[in-house]
Amino acid sequence: MLKETLQKFFKIDRRWIFLLLAVTLFVPIMKPIGLPNKTISPATRRVYESIEKLPPGSFVLFSLDYDPSTRPELHPMAIALVRHAFSRNLRVGVVTYIAGSTGLIEEVFAKVAKEYHKVDGTDYVIFPYMPNILAVMTQMSSDLHGIYSVDRNGTVVKTMPVMKGIKNYKDMSLIVCVTGTAILDYWVAYVGDKYNVQVAGGVTAISQPGYGPYLQTNQLKGLIGGMKGAAEYESLIKQPGKGTSGIDALNLAHLLVLALILTSNIILLFIKYF
């Protein structure tokens, strides 16, 4: 009788399993559970420490160069990085060389600036999209205002409180590039090495291994890799977000699959030997 009951387990309509999986994925996506993250990669921690050690009022330049195709991995880390900078009372400047990034940048600052009561022009400035990255990087080495005279709203930036004392790379404490392209390589090669500026980055998981040599030579001060890296950074700043949600969903889905496999094998063994 018991064996017959257990055998019904293998006749469950697969749609119930799919429904269970959907619920398992939906819950953490809607609200991060914050499963314990005991393994923070050294590269992610180095980015955190690079920002953490900066004195209040330091100027950090964020190069946010990603579009909707890489949003799931990169948007959470961009939000976490800006949150960290604002929590440290750092001045923030933002540039982008990807046209599709502009709306995402506005989304980041509409959310995070409100959380920390930061004011556009006083605590941060968002520069307009520029297409010619190498020309812009070269110009910024001598006079940032020569290429970015106004912000993305057309407001003159030279008189903004956030830009006080900021003329070129020498006046910046750190540059952080979050990108799904090779733009981080440009920051390392044409700015970090050439003008002795600290550069850190955030990239997609598939791109992460290629930056190992830069980390080993300290050309990159740190690197956040993919959604796992975003979740790690959220853990470091103790503010779970979409990165944590994504990793929670993946972990719970894996645990569900393992539980189903284990249950199936236990039932098979019971039916066969008892």
Beta strands, then each sheet from edge to edge (+ up, - down):
strand 1: 59-65
strand 2: 91-95
strand 3: 124-126
strand 4: 174-179
strand 5: 199-203
strand 6: 223-225
sheet 1: 3+ 2+ 1+ 4+ 5+ 6+
end
